[in-house]
């Protein structure tokens, strides 16, 4: 049943528990951008890091020299500086919330994690990071387009608000995120990163449904 909860709601500021290993009740039949109507318009350009990184883009120091790492996931934003702070964020596809946690002491800050079942049965996990707040309960199933939190810069106090969004496979969840939901191996070889993570922009694009005027398209 949609909205059935299998765990007690977790409030912001509470010590995070480990992610819940539950599967979604609804298969993901289409995807949406996390906000806005144009996926390309809300992503960094893949060239200038100041506009946000794309998946596996080389990361840089403050002087724009390469720091030896690669960005995992995509940075989404829709304004200059902190103009987009508090922007409501959608769930990109049907799924169940498996974790929310307040990690201001970690670089990714407040996060919300979801499990999705693709049409071929594959399980994919998505992680919304740097949240200003979350509006999701662990164990609850949500439809594509439902609001699950707001954009922020938690864990990134000297930077600008944006959504860091990454996605990975079942092995990532079992081997790493179940033990450390903030795990982020950006200094690992690209071949190792590719073992666990997928390009979230490609994931969204693969199942993207053209948006109408409404910010939420109900399931048909």
C-alpha positions in Angstrom: 0.0 0.0 0.0 1.4 3.4 -1.0 2.6 5.3 2.1 3.0 2.3 4.3 5.8 2.9 6.7 8.0 0.1 8.1 10.1 2.2 10.5 9.6 5.0 13.0 10.0 8.5 11.4 13.4 10.0 12.0 13.6 13.7 13.0 16.3 16.0 11.9 19.1 16.2 14.5 18.6 12.6 15.7 21.6 10.2 15.5 21.3 8.3 12.2 20.7 4.6 12.2 21.8 2.3 9.5 19.8 2.2 6.2 16.8 0.0 6.0 17.0 -2.9 3.5 13.5 -2.8 2.0 12.4 -2.9 -1.6 9.9 -0.6 -3.3 6.3 -1.7 -3.9 6.0 0.1 -7.2 8.3 -0.4 -10.2 9.7 2.8 -11.7 7.9 3.3 -15.0 9.3 6.8 -15.8 11.6 9.4 -14.4 11.6 13.2 -13.8 14.3 15.8 -13.1 14.7 16.4 -9.4 13.3 19.9 -10.0 12.5 22.1 -13.0 11.4 21.1 -16.5 14.8 20.8 -18.3 17.4 18.3 -17.2 20.2 19.9 -19.1 19.4 23.4 -17.8 19.9 22.4 -14.2 23.2 20.6 -14.5 26.7 21.9 -14.5 28.3 22.3 -18.0 30.9 19.6 -17.4 33.7 22.1 -18.2 33.7 24.8 -15.6 33.5 23.4 -12.0 32.0 26.6 -10.6 28.8 25.8 -12.4 28.7 22.3 -10.8 30.3 19.0 -11.6 29.0 16.2 -13.8 29.6 12.5 -13.2 33.3 11.5 -13.2 34.4 15.0 -14.0 37.9 15.7 -12.7 37.8 17.8 -9.5 39.9 20.8 -8.8 41.4 22.8 -5.9 40.5 26.4 -5.2 43.1 27.6 -7.7 41.5 25.3 -10.4 44.5 22.9 -10.4 43.5 19.2 -10.6 43.3 17.6 -7.2 43.5 14.0 -8.4 39.9 13.1 -7.7 36.7 12.6 -9.7 33.3 13.8 -8.9 30.8 11.0 -8.3 27.2 12.0 -9.4 25.9 15.3 -10.7 25.5 18.8 -9.2 22.1 20.4 -9.9 21.2 24.0 -9.3 18.9 26.7 -10.7 20.3 30.0 -9.6 23.3 32.1 -8.7 25.0 31.7 -5.3 22.2 30.8 -2.8 19.2 31.9 -4.9 18.0 28.2 -5.1 18.3 27.5 -1.3 15.1 25.8 -0.2 14.1 24.7 -3.7 11.6 21.7 -3.3 13.1 18.5 -4.6 11.2 15.7 -6.3 11.7 12.0 -6.2 13.0 11.1 -9.7 11.1 7.8 -9.9 8.9 5.6 -7.8 10.8 4.2 -4.8 11.0 3.6 -1.1 13.0 5.8 1.4 15.7 3.6 3.0 17.7 6.3 4.9 17.7 9.9 6.0 20.5 11.3 8.1 21.9 14.6 9.4 25.6 14.6 8.6 26.6 18.2 8.8 29.9 16.9 10.0 30.4 15.0 6.8 31.0 16.7 3.4 27.7 15.5 1.9 25.6 17.0 4.9 22.0 16.0 5.3 21.1 13.1 2.9 18.1 11.1 1.9 18.5 7.7 0.2 15.9 5.8 -1.9 15.7 2.3 -3.5 14.1 2.0 -6.9 13.1 -1.0 -9.0 13.7 -0.5 -12.8 11.4 -2.1 -15.4 13.9 -5.0 -15.8 13.9 -5.7 -12.1 17.3 -4.1 -11.4 17.5 -2.3 -8.1 19.0 1.2 -8.1 19.8 3.5 -5.1 19.8 7.3 -5.3 21.2 9.7 -2.7 20.1 13.3 -2.3 22.9 15.3 -0.6 23.5 18.8 1.0 19.8 19.0 1.8 18.5 21.9 3.8 15.7 19.6 5.0 14.2 16.3 4.2 10.5 15.5 4.0 10.7 11.7 3.7 10.2 8.9 6.2 12.3 5.7 6.2 10.3 2.7 5.0 7.7 4.8 3.2 7.0 4.4 -0.5 6.8 7.5 -2.7 5.7 8.1 -6.3 7.8 9.9 -8.9 7.4 13.6 -8.5 6.6 13.7 -4.8 8.5 16.3 -2.8 11.1 14.6 -0.5 13.2 17.6 0.7 14.6 21.0 -0.1 17.9 22.1 -1.6 20.6 23.3 0.7 24.3 23.4 1.4 24.6 21.3 4.6 28.1 19.8 4.9 29.3 22.6 2.5 29.0 25.8 4.6 31.5 27.8 2.6 30.0 26.9 -0.7 26.7 27.7 -2.5 23.5 25.7 -2.3 23.0 22.9 -4.8 21.8 19.3 -5.0 24.5 16.8 -5.1 22.8 13.7 -6.6 24.4 10.3 -7.1 23.1 6.8 -7.8 24.5 3.3 -7.6 23.8 -0.4 -7.8 22.8 -3.1 -5.3 26.4 -4.0 -4.6 27.1 -0.4 -3.5 24.2 -0.5 -1.1 25.2 -3.9 0.4 28.9 -3.4 0.6 29.2 0.2 1.5 26.1 2.4 2.0 24.6 0.0 4.5 27.6 0.5 6.7 28.3 4.2 5.8 25.5 6.1 4.0 28.0 8.9 3.3 30.6 6.7 1.6 32.0 8.6 -1.3 35.2 7.2 -2.9 36.1 10.1 -5.1 39.9 9.4 -4.9 39.5 5.8 -6.1 40.3 4.8 -9.6 37.5 5.4 -12.1 37.3 1.7 -12.8 36.5 1.1 -9.1 34.0 3.9 -9.0 32.2 2.4 -12.1 31.9 -0.9 -10.3 29.4 0.7 -7.9 28.0 4.0 -9.3 26.1 4.9 -12.4 25.7 8.3 -14.1 22.5 9.7 -12.6 21.9 12.0 -15.5 21.9 9.1 -17.9 19.6 7.2 -15.5 17.1 10.0 -15.5 17.4 10.6 -19.2 16.8 6.9 -20.0 13.3 7.0 -18.4 12.5 10.7 -18.7 8.9 11.7 -19.2 8.1 15.0 -20.7 6.8 17.3 -18.1 3.5 19.1 -18.2 2.7 22.3 -16.3 2.2 20.4 -13.0 5.3 19.7 -10.9 3.9 16.3 -10.1 2.6 13.9 -12.8 0.4 11.2 -11.2 0.9 7.5 -12.1 -1.2 6.4 -15.0 
